Amino acid sequence: MKSILLTRPLLDSLSTRSTLKKYGYKVFIEPVFTIKYLNPDISTYEFDVVISTSKNSVKAFSQICKEYGFPIITVGNSTMQAA
């Protein structure tokens, strides 16, 4: 049996593990980082759009983008669904 080590945050790894187990993989979860949401002051920057490559960044920036009226462009299906 092939095995896979997932290093994403625990909650993200749990759904991935379920999918991989269906395909016969033995899955180990060992998160190597945690997500910490900050509240940056972006009012001094001049930009028109936010490009997000992860659902965690969508969560972090969604309220800020609504507040300032910035659109979020996503990369990938799960990121798009999070937006």
C-alpha positions as CSV (number, residue, x, y, z in Angstrom):
1,M,0.0,0.0,0.0
2,K,1.3,3.4,-0.9
3,S,1.4,6.1,1.8
4,I,1.1,9.9,1.7
5,L,2.1,12.5,4.3
6,L,-0.2,15.6,4.4
7,T,1.4,18.7,5.9
8,R,-1.5,21.1,5.5
9,P,-3.4,22.5,8.5
10,L,-5.4,19.7,10.2
11,L,-8.9,20.7,9.1
12,D,-7.8,21.0,5.5
13,S,-6.0,17.7,5.7
14,L,-9.0,15.8,7.0
15,S,-11.1,16.1,3.8
16,T,-8.1,15.4,1.6
17,R,-7.4,12.2,3.7
18,S,-10.9,11.0,3.1
19,T,-10.5,11.3,-0.6
20,L,-7.1,9.7,-0.7
21,K,-8.3,6.7,1.4
22,K,-11.0,6.0,-1.2
23,Y,-8.1,5.5,-3.7
24,G,-6.3,3.0,-1.4
25,Y,-3.7,5.3,0.1
26,K,-2.5,5.1,3.7
27,V,-2.6,8.7,4.9
28,F,-0.6,10.4,7.6
29,I,-1.4,13.9,8.8
30,E,1.4,16.0,10.3
31,P,0.6,19.7,10.0
32,V,3.7,21.9,9.7
33,F,2.0,25.2,10.0
34,T,-1.2,26.9,11.3
35,I,-3.2,29.7,9.7
36,K,-3.2,32.9,11.6
37,Y,-5.5,35.7,10.3
38,L,-4.2,39.2,10.6
39,N,-6.0,42.5,10.0
40,P,-3.7,44.4,7.8
41,D,-4.2,48.1,7.0
42,I,-4.3,48.1,3.2
43,S,-5.7,51.6,2.9
44,T,-2.3,53.0,1.9
45,Y,-1.9,50.7,-1.0
46,E,-3.1,51.4,-4.5
47,F,-4.4,48.2,-6.2
48,D,-7.6,47.2,-8.0
49,V,-8.0,43.5,-7.5
50,V,-6.9,40.7,-5.1
51,I,-5.7,37.4,-6.6
52,S,-6.1,34.5,-4.2
53,T,-4.4,31.1,-4.6
54,S,-5.8,29.5,-1.4
55,K,-9.1,29.3,0.4
56,N,-7.4,30.5,3.5
57,S,-6.4,33.7,1.8
58,V,-10.0,34.2,0.6
59,K,-11.2,33.8,4.2
60,A,-8.6,36.3,5.4
61,F,-9.3,39.0,2.7
62,S,-13.1,38.5,2.0
63,Q,-14.2,41.1,4.6
64,I,-11.5,43.6,3.7
65,C,-12.4,43.2,0.0
66,K,-16.1,43.8,0.7
67,E,-15.2,46.9,2.8
68,Y,-13.1,48.4,0.0
69,G,-15.0,47.0,-3.0
70,F,-12.1,45.0,-4.4
71,P,-13.0,41.9,-6.5
72,I,-11.2,38.6,-5.7
73,I,-9.8,36.6,-8.6
74,T,-9.3,32.9,-7.6
75,V,-7.0,30.2,-8.8
76,G,-8.5,26.7,-8.5
77,N,-11.9,25.3,-7.8
78,S,-11.8,25.0,-4.0
79,T,-10.5,28.6,-3.8
80,M,-13.4,29.7,-6.1
81,Q,-15.9,27.9,-3.9
82,A,-14.5,29.6,-0.8
83,A,-14.9,33.0,-2.5
